[in-house]
């Protein structure tokens, strides 16, 4: 079994107002003492993720861009101090791994500046370069939030809390309807004797591309059509839908909701709690 490598990493942050301690993640810096290896990845293209969180900075974007550029130069200087980036097998930094690590921790120590570092963290990895990439996707690109099931799981958790507060959660259980041509899982199913009277699930149609909205809605439209041929199917189905805010994506979402209604589903927006509870409380 290949021995894992201990690495230290820090999250690169933009913190314009130390008084509020609010920040946006900009990148990752990582060091592997055993290999005398250091590298970083910094988001250098987008400004909208900064102005989206700090809208008042829209009038002063140039200062942020220049500050980010200087921050990048500082990280490049750290890389030059720690090792030769052109030949990782011949590091210029010849000290022991512990000394290498101490130097890294000193260079990226947390500081009260606009561009700063998080407290260092440790991880065990097979490949430091791959780990750096994965950490960047997690902390900066938030890749976990792009997974199709992520938002729906969050919506489901909120529904569970709402149903629990109204003391109707006890009437529901998870169930998967199964037929020869399809399976459909619902986290909230209400049953009366042998009948499945109500089925509820979250449906995230707030996708970044219109074709993703169509694809996701079509998949459930097909499931509902096929479920009608199965003896065991819900009499009433509700999709609690997360929708885009505006524009073409919202138009496409509304069209797909109409098509879902045509195959028997009820559609309620995720923010209409009254209507959701009205559906759920009926037997």
N, C-alpha and C positions, 0 to 999 in steps of 0.2 A: 504494500500500500504506500502510495506516495505521501511523504510527510508534508503536512500543511505548513504554510508560512504565516508567521505572526506579522500583522501590519497595523500601523497606526494611521488614522485618517482624521481629517477635520473638515467640517462643512464651511464653505466660504459664504459670507453673508453680506448683505447690504442693509445697514441699520441707520437710516437718516436722522432718526429722532431717538437718541438714547433715553430720553425722558419716558417714553412709552414702551421701550424695549421691543417694538415691533420690527420685524426684519423679513427680508425675502432671500431665499437661498439662491446663490449664484453658481456654485460649483463645489468641487471636492478636491482636496489635496491629500495625497497618500504617500507613506514611506514604508519600505520593507527593509529593516535593518540588516537582516541576514544576507540580502542581496546588494546592500548599499544602493538601493533603488528608490528614486523619488520621481513622482510625476503629478500632474494636476489636470483637471478639466474645468474650464470656465465658460459659462454661457456668455457669448460675445456678440450675438446677432440680434436678439430681441430686446426691445425697450418697453414694449407694451405690458409685459408681465410686471414691470416696476411701476409704470404709470397707472396700471389697473389697480394696484394695491395702494399706491400713493398718488391719487389723481392730481394733487396740487403741484406735482413735479413735472407735469406736462409742459409747463412754460419754461422749464429749466432743464430740459433733457440733455443739452450739451454738457452741462457740468457733470451729470451722471456718466455720460459716455467717456468723458476725459478721465474721470476718476477710475472708472473700470479699466481703462487702458493702462493707467499707472499701476493699478493693482495687479494686472496681468504681468507687467514688467517686473514687479516685485517678486511674483511667483517664479518667473523665469530666472531671476537672480538667485532665488533659493535653490532652484534646480541646478544651476551652475556651481553653487557652493557645495552641494551634496554629492554630485556625481557628473560624469561625462555623459551627456545625453546622446552622443554620437556612437558610443561603444559601451554598452552596458556591461560587457564582460571585463572591461578595464576601467573601473571607477577611479576617478581622481581622488575621491575621498577615501583614504586608506586607514582610517581609524577603526577601532573595534566596533562591533554592531551596537553596543551600548552607547558609545560615544556618538555614533552616527544618529541614534535615536534621540539622544539628549539634544543634539544640535537641531534636529527637526522640530522637537517640541519647543525649543527656545525661539526658533524662527517663526513658528505659527502659533505662538502663545496668544490666548484671548486678550484683546486690547479694546479700549474704549475709543474706537474710530468708526467712521462711516462704513468703510470696507474692513471687515474683521473676520475672525475665525471663531468657530465653536470650540468648546472644550474637546480635546482629542479623545478619540474612541479607538478601541482595538477590535480586530477581527482576525479569524484564521481563514486563509484562502489557499486555493491551488495555484492561481495565477493572479498576481497583483494588478496587471493591466486590465484583465477581464473584470476583476472586482471593482476597480476604479470606474469602469464603464457602467457596471450594474448599479453602483452607489449613486452615480450621477443621474441615471434614469429614475432612481427611486426618489432622491431628495430634490432634484431640480425638475425633471420632466414628469414626475409623479406618475410613472407608468402604471402603477397599481390602480389608479383611478380611471385609467382608460380601458381596463378590462371590462368586457360586456356585462359581467355579472356584478361588478362592484357597486354601481349606483343602485341597482335593484336590491341588493342586500341591505344597503343603507336605508332605502325606502321601506323595505320589509321590517327592519328593526323599528322604525318610527311607527309603522302601522301597529306593530305588536304592542308598543307602549300605549298608543291611543286606545286600542281594544281592551287592554288590561285595565286602564283607568276607568273605562265605562263598564267593566266587569262583564264583558261579552266574549273575552278570549276563551273562557272555559267551554264555549259552545263550538269552538273551532279546533281542528287538528290538521296536520299535514297529510296530504294524500297524493298519490300518483295514479292517474287514470291510465290504464294500459289496454291497448288493442293490438290487433295484428299489424296495423299500419302506422301506429303512432303511440307515443307516451307523452303525457302532459302532467307536470308536477305543479301543484298549488300549495303554498304554505298555509293557506287558510281555507278550510273546507268545512261546511256545516252539513251535518247528516241528521235525517229524521227517519228512524227505523232503517229500512233498506234503501231509502232515497237519499241522494246527494243533492240537497236543495240549493246550496250556494257555494261558489268557489271564487276566491279573491286572490289576485296576485299583482305585484308591482310590475310596471312595464316602462322601461326607460327609453323614450324616443327622442331624447335631447342629444342626438348624435352630431358629430362634427361634419359629416357628409350626408347629403340627401339619400344616397344609395344605401347607406347603413340604416337609415330610418325605414326605408322600404323593405330591406332585407329582414330586419328584425320583426317588423309588423307582419310581413308576409308569412314568416315562420309560424307565428301564433294564429294567424288567419287559417293556415292550412291545418294546424292541430285541431282547431275548433270544428272545422268542417269534417274532419275525419272522426272526431270524437262523437259526432252525431250518429255514426254507424255502430258505435259501441254501446252495449246494453248499460254498462256502468258509466254514466257521464253526468256532469252537473246540470241541474235544471236552469240555473241562472249563474252567469259568469260576469265578474266585474274585473276590469283592468283599471288600476289606479295609475294614471299616466303622467310621467314627467315630460314636459313639452319644451321645445325651444322658445326663446323669448319673442322672436320676430323674424321677418324676412322669409326667404324661400324655404328654409328648413321648417318653419312653422306651418307654411302652406302645405308642404308635403306631409307633415305630421297630421294635420287636420284631415287631409284626404285619406290617409291610412286609418285614422280613427273611424271615419265613416265606413270604410270597408270592413273593419272589425265589427262595427255595429250591424252591418248587413248580414253577418253570419251569426248574429245572436248575442254578441257581447255588449255589456253596458260599459261606457267610458266615463270616468270622472277624473278631473285634474287632481294632482296630488295635494294641492292647497285647498281643496273644497272638503274640509273635514266633516262638515255637517251632512253633505250628501253621501259621503263614504259611510258614516255611521248609520245613516238612515237605511242604506242598503244592507249593512252588516247586521243590524238589529232585527231585520225581518226574518221570519222562519222560512 
